[in-house]
Amino acid sequence: PLAKYETTNLTENSFTVLYSDSEQQEISLSEHPELENVDGVSAIGSSEFDSAGVLFYRKSEEEIVALSRSCTHQQCPTEPFSPE
């Protein structure tokens, strides 16, 4: 399975990804409009907290899932995904 990051503070404008005990990054929904709707999917490339990139999935009105694109078996990036 892909590593999962905790997400918090979901509002109509943004959400926060927690990537260590004391570090976090705010993600703007205006930069990821697909996530404004349930079942929306988006991604970011290499970031300060994950060099392989991060996949986002809007699971419900209250939850966005954030997964590392780094394969836990071969330590390489996975391909982008689609909910279809």
Backbone as a ProteinNet text record, in pm:
[ID]
protein_1_A
[PRIMARY]
PLAKYETTNLTENSFTVLYSDSEQQEISLSEHPELENVDGVSAIGSSEFDSAGVLFYRKSEEEIVALSRSCTHQQCPTEPFSPE
[TERTIARY]
82.3	0	86.4	30	100.1	94.4	197.5	198.7	90.2	20.6	-89.9	-50.1	-79.7	-56.5	-188	-180.7	-300.9	-337.5	-466.6	-515.1	-609.4	-606.6	-690.4	-736.4	-817.4	-858.1	-918.6	-1003.1	-1067.9	-1174	-1157.8	-1254.1	-1295.4	-1375.1	-1414	-1298.6	-1188.8	-1075.8	-948.3	-931.9	-804.5	-815.7	-705.1	-690	-542.1	-509.6	-371.6	-324.8	-203	-139.9	-34.8	-44.9	54.3	155.1	282.5	380.9	492	486.4	575.7	510	575.6	516.9	491.8	573.2	560.2	550.1	546	543.3	416.4	371.4	248.2	254.2	167.3	158.6	11.9	-24.6	-160.9	-172.2	-280	-306.4	-431.4	-419.3	-531.1	-620.5	-750.3	-843.4	-855	-822	-825.5	-720.6	-612.5	-509.4	-544	-647.4	-692.2	-845.2	-905.7	-1052	-1122.9	-1054.5	-1114.2	-1153.8	-1085.6	-1111.1	-1228.5	-1290.2	-1407.2	-1528.6	-1524.4	-1635.9	-1594.4	-1687.7	-1663.7	-1624.1	-1528.8	-1468.3	-1369.5	-1338.3	-1238.9	-1099.3	-1013.8	-876.8	-782.1	-670.9	-569.8	-434.4	-329	-195.3	-103.1	5.3	115.1	240.3	332.7	459.2	547.3	672.4	767.7	740.2	737.6	710.4	815.4	809	907.6	897.4	782.5	768.4	762.6	755.8	754.2	809.8	929.2	994.6	926.1	848	777.7	646.1	596	467.6	358.1	242.1	130.6	2.2	-76.3	-207.2	-313.8	-415.4	-526.6	-656.6	-742	-872.9	-976.6	-1082	-1190.3	-1288.6	-1274.1	-1353	-1494.9	-1513	-1644.9	-1639.9	-1750	-1752.9	-1655.9	-1628.8	-1546.2	-1404.7	-1370.7	-1241.1	-1172.6	-1044.3	-955.1	-843	-816.4	-710.8	-586.3	-471.7	-343.2	-250.9	-205.1	-119.2	10.8	121.3	249.2	248.4	311	324.2	445	515.8	632.9	590.6	629.5	600.8	677.1	607.8	673.1	761.2	745.3	825	951	937.4	1050.8	1103.7	1042.9	1086.8	1090	993.9	983.7	844.3	825.5	693.6	592.8	468.9	359.1	300.2	224.9	158.3	38	-3.4	-126.2	-243.1	-347.2	-462.2	-588.8	-693.2	-823.3	-926.3	-1034.8	-1135.3	-1217.5	-1200	-1279.9	-1225.2
-120.5	0	126.4	234.1	362.2	424.4	499.4	569.7	676.2	690.7	786.2	898	1021.7	1138	1177.1	1225.8	1275.4	1412.3	1435	1565.8	1621.3	1753.3	1819	1954.1	2020.9	2159.1	2179.3	2087.1	2100.6	2209.9	2311.2	2420.4	2431.7	2529.8	2548.4	2602	2646.5	2704.7	2621.7	2536	2465.5	2347.1	2272.7	2168.9	2160.4	2091.5	2083.1	1938.7	1917.6	1786.2	1787.3	1691.2	1677	1572.6	1609.8	1515.7	1481.7	1533.1	1491.3	1536.2	1508.2	1544.7	1693.8	1774.5	1918.7	1998.6	1930.6	2003.6	1974.2	2076.2	2064.3	2157.8	2130.7	2216.8	2238	2364.2	2397.5	2384.2	2319.7	2298.9	2379	2465.7	2549.3	2473	2474.8	2408.5	2483.3	2611.8	2685.3	2631.3	2570.7	2509.2	2365	2310.7	2172.9	2170.8	2236	2247.2	2111.6	2007.2	1873.6	1825.6	1876.2	1832.3	1904.6	1996.6	2064.7	1973.7	1862.7	1768.9	1631.3	1560.3	1424.2	1339.7	1251.5	1165.2	1238.7	1364.9	1438.3	1386.3	1389.6	1340.4	1447.9	1466.5	1561.4	1514.2	1582.9	1544.1	1664.2	1652.1	1746.9	1665.9	1727.5	1661.7	1664.9	1656.6	1659.9	1779.7	1755.3	1862.7	1860.8	1958.6	1965.1	1846.3	1778.3	1666.1	1529.5	1524.4	1395.9	1414.8	1366.1	1387.6	1313.1	1210.1	1135.2	1199.9	1290.7	1354.7	1294.6	1359.3	1318	1315.3	1209.6	1196	1235.6	1309.3	1349.8	1292.6	1248.6	1195.9	1251.5	1313.1	1367.7	1254.7	1191.9	1074.7	1111.4	1225.1	1271.2	1421.6	1480.5	1624.8	1662.2	1567.4	1594.2	1538.3	1465.1	1397.5	1399.6	1436.1	1423.7	1329.7	1230.6	1133.8	1180.5	1174.6	1212	1090.9	1045.4	927.9	963	911.7	929.3	851.9	906.6	834.9	741.1	732.7	646.3	502.5	410.9	268.7	219.2	153.7	105.2	-16.7	-82	-200.1	-167.7	-82.5	-53.9	88.9	167.8	305.8	391.8	370.8	452.7	515.5	623.6	687.7	598.8	601.5	533.2	626.5	573.3	654.7	724.4	840.4	904.9	808.8	828.3	740.8	817.3	742.3	797.8	715.6	778.5	702.6	610.5	614.7	532.8	392.6
0	0	0	-49.8	-49.1	89.3	124.8	253	251.9	362.6	373.9	468.8	427	512.4	577	698.7	766.4	709.2	688.8	644.1	749	767.2	867.4	813.5	894	867.2	728.5	684.5	554.6	560.9	476.1	465.3	318.9	287.1	146.7	62.6	127.3	55	55.4	156	169	264.9	273.4	375	408.7	515.7	562.4	559.8	509.3	510.5	620.6	713.6	820	773.8	768.5	716.5	813.5	932	1039.9	1169.4	1280.4	1409.5	1423.1	1356.2	1375.2	1245.8	1131.8	1005.2	926.5	855.5	777.9	657.8	560.2	442.5	410.5	391.5	352.1	200.4	156.2	14.2	-22.6	-119.5	-163	-259.8	-234.9	-325.9	-458.2	-461	-588	-685.3	-631.6	-714.9	-752.3	-687.9	-712	-717.3	-817	-821.7	-829.7	-875.9	-881	-741.1	-639.8	-502.9	-437.5	-508.7	-453.6	-451.9	-528	-535.4	-485	-421.2	-376.5	-497	-480.5	-581.8	-671.5	-640	-715.7	-687.8	-789.7	-780.6	-831.8	-760.1	-803.2	-750.6	-788.6	-744.2	-746	-671.2	-680.9	-711.7	-781	-810.4	-686.9	-707.2	-598	-507.8	-378.4	-282.9	-173.2	-84.9	22.9	117.1	118.7	210.9	142.4	10.1	-59.7	-200.5	-223	-352.3	-467.2	-437.9	-542.3	-581.3	-498.8	-524.1	-437.4	-440.4	-355.4	-438.1	-419.3	-481.8	-380.8	-424.1	-337.1	-390.5	-300.3	-335.6	-239.2	-291.2	-207.6	-180.1	-63.8	-25.9	13.1	78.8	123.1	141.9	179.9	206.5	318.6	408.5	525.9	518.7	410.4	410.4	274	277.2	161.9	202.6	117.9	142	66.5	132	70.3	76.1	-42.5	-52.5	-123.6	-71.3	-137.3	-268.5	-371.6	-498.5	-497.2	-387.4	-378.2	-349.3	-436.4	-418.9	-295.9	-206.1	-84.1	-110.8	-226	-256.6	-336	-438.1	-524.9	-510.2	-423.3	-396.7	-522	-612.5	-732.6	-737.1	-812.1	-818.9	-890.7	-843.4	-910.7	-1015	-1106.1	-1206.6	-1144.6	-1199.5	-1152.9	-1168.1	-1085.7	-1092.9	-1122.5	-1154.6	-1184.1	-1108.7	-1061.1	-985.9	-1074	-1205	-1295.6	-1310.1
[MASK]
++++++++++++++++++++++++++++++++++++++++++++++++++++++++++++++++++++++++++++++++++++

